[in-house]
């Protein structure tokens, strides 16, 4: 995988993690919370934590420096 594709995949992973964390944080407000309004439950905390971890992994993938191309040395016989 080339560096550009790896960066793109990393940013897609970041976006997915942010969406998961956002849905977990706003579950009560958007009607997904099951324990009643204004009650932040364990599943919501887990969704926020997992989303943030996924986003952090995506950042590492996106921002990890790419390897420089290996130098090719042409000897006298190769010219």
N, C-alpha and C positions, 0 to 999 in steps of 0.2 A: 504494500500500500504506500503510495507516495505521500509526501508531507501535506499537500493540499487536501487530499481526501481524508487523511487522519485528522487534520484540524476541523474539517467540516463535520466529521462524525463526532468529534469531541464537543462541538457546539450544539449539535443535535441532542447529545446526551445531557448537556447542561440544561437545555430547554425542557427536556422531559422531566428532569429532576425538579426544576423550578415549578413546573405544572403540578407534579405530584405533591410537592410541599404546599403549594398554594391551595390546592383542593383540600388537602388535609387540614390546613389552617382555617379555611372558610367553609368547612363542611356543614356546620350548623346554619350558616347564613344562606347557603344555596340549597338547603333541604336534604342533605345527605347524612346529617348527624342523627343518631338513633336514640340518644339518651336524653333528649329534650333540648330546648333552646338554651343558649348561653352556658352550656356545660361541656367543657373541653375534656373529652374522654381519652382513654388509653390508645384506641385505634387511631385517633386523630394525631396524638403525639407521635405514634409510630410512623404514620404517613409523613409527617413533617420531618422527622429525623431521617427516614429512608430517602425522602426527596432531597434533602440537603446533602446526604452522603453521595447520592447519585450525581448531583450537580457538581460536587467537589471532584469526583472521579472524572467527570466530563471535562472539567477545567484542566486537570492534570493531562488528560489525553490531548486536549486542544493546544495547550501551551508548552508541552514537552518539546525541548529543542530537537530538531531533526538532525540525524547524523550527517556530517559532511560527506560528500562523495569521496570514495577511496581514490587516492592519487594513483595515476598510472605512470609508471616510469618506463620510458622507451629506451632500451639499451642500444648500443651501436648495431647489433644484429637485427633489430627491429626496424631500422630506418631504411 
